[in-house]
């Protein structure tokens, strides 16, 4: 039976320049491979060693990129190794099969959102009414499924995020602060649901997962084994679970360690 490896991307496997956390002397810094270019500028990286590990993982398991990115944002990424047959985008709103969104899955997601939580329009209006232009740089909607703000973190009032989380909780939504982005996501919109569907289709009996943010918690809990890096929203809150290993590495070296763990577990299985 195949092993399914479902991994978050940003700040789990791939890293922006600001998130690399290269704390070692320059001469000892790892060689990096750029895997994303946006508007003619390099944007995301992993180590060359991680690139080799990911290539090997693609041969040892069913590797599924599992991201909150929109389809368009995901398609900017050029990962090494075999092209994944499956990917999860928009936090589970789209299940890609050979790069194409499965329309039946998307329709099921939309029906569940309509039945179980407040509308996107209501959430967008609340964000527009309460977010201060002094620290908000962009208001964005992702694939007509959820909303997020791009903010100046040093100007962001901490209490505002907490108040937004309480407001959203009462309407069936969750809030996640990741770097310069504040996400408001419907609770029924989960990575784990899409990954379970892929496991069903592939016949996988073992699921491995990794992630760093609150939006990855459901994925980690649903997996047979999981890993989280030493940075990110989950690490900052001290989040743990019985089947989830907490790694000490931070930044791009955490991505390399996660891929080693995936590969070892997949080969052992």
VENTA-V48432 format. One record per helix or strand of 3 or more residues. SS is the DSSP state (hx for helix, st for strand). FROM is the first residue (numbers start at 1). TO is the last residue. Records with the same first field share a line. If there is no record, write none. Layout:
SS=FROM-TO, FROM-TO
This chain:
st=3-7, 32-38, 41-47, 62-66, 86-89, 94-97, 136-142, 146-151, 173-178, 181-186, 206-210, 225-228, 244-246
hx=17-19, 26-28, 48-60, 71-74, 90-92, 103-116, 120-130, 153-155, 158-169, 191-202, 214-222, 233-237, 252-268
